[in-house]
Amino acid sequence: MSGIRIKARERNGVVDVKTLMKHPMETGLRKDKDGNKIPEHWIQDVVAEANGKVVFSCAFNTSISKDPYLSFAYAGKKGETLTLSWKDSAGESASKDVTVG
């Protein structure tokens, strides 16, 4: 289920990051085809670190759609390691490292 795709490119000292996080993002309000409530299951916290320093963080809620796309920028340089990680309401987590190009 969970996967993270990241692109991070540096230009003039600014790293542009684009990421797609594969996740069902269930609100807990929908029902399945048999009428049973689908339990809530959504990403709560997202953190990005460059070489161990937090460069971006945010909190999601149930209004975010399935497989969320996120884009942000930070002051950085080519060659550094960027780590993006998330934790969800079911206690699951995912993380991915990428080298800034």
N, C-alpha and C positions, 0 to 999 in steps of 0.2 A: 504494500500500500504506500508506504512513505518513501519518497524520493525527493531529492533537491537538485535542480539544475541551476548553475550560476555562470554568468559571464561578468568579468571584471576587467575593465580597460582603463589605463591611465592616460590622461592628456593634460599637459600643462599643470601638473601637480594635483589634479583632481581625478579620483577614481570613480568611474560610473559603474554601478553594479545593477544588474538585472537578474532576478531570480524567479523561478517557478517552483512552488512547493506542492508536491502531489499529496493531497489530503482530502477526505470526504467532507469535512466541515459541516457536520450535522448539528442542527440547532436543538434537537430534542423535541421539536414541535411537529415534525412530519410523521406520517404513518406509512407503513409498508403496504403492499398490495392486499394483505389479509386484514388490514385495519389495526395492526399492532404498532404502538409508538416506537419509533426508531430512537434509541438512546442518544443523548448529546455526546458529541465527539468533535471538538474543534481546537485549533491551535490557539494557545493563550499567550505565549511569549516568544518573541523572535529576537535574537541577539547576533550581531556581527562583530567579529574581532579581527583586527589586523595586527599580526605579530604580538598577540596577547593583550592588546589594548582595545577596549570596547569603542567602536566607531559609530555604531547604530544600534538602537534597541526600540522595540515597540510592543504594545499589548494589543492583541486582536480580541474581538468578541464574536458573538454568533451571527453578526450581520455580514461577515466576510464570506464570499462565495467559495465553492468547491475549487480545489487546486489553485490557491491564491498566487497571484503575480505581485511582486514587490520590486520597486526601483528606488534607489537612493544613491547619493554621492557623498564622498568624504575626501579630505586632504590626505593623499597617500602617494606611493610611488610604485613604479613597475618592479616586479620581482618579489614583492612582499607576499606573505601568505595571508589570505582572507578565509576566515572560518565563519560559516553561517550555521546557526543551530536554532531549533525550536522545541518547545515542550507543549503538550496538549492536555486537555481536560481528562483524558483517560490514563494519564501518567506516562504516555509514550513520548519519545523524543527522537530527533534525527539531527545529524550534523554533516556538513560537507566542507572540505578544504579546497581552495583553488589558488593558483598562483596568478597574481595580477599581471596582465599582459599589456 
